[in-house]
Amino acid sequence: MGRRRRDRPRRIAQLSLAFDHRVCDGGYAAGFLRRVTALIEHPLRAFVKV
């Protein structure tokens, strides 16, 4: 029985963000972290409007 695609090893990097809840709402921080993650995964998107 062959290995399925999801069972293959892959590289994973953990990314975390620290912020002050008194200054910034958690939703904004999560959105920022999602954007940073997307740019790390697809760096050319930083130069092309998507």
Secondary structure, 3 states (H helix, E strand, C coil): CCCCHHHCCCCCCCCCCCCCCCCCCHHHHHHHHHHHHHHHHCHHHHCCCC
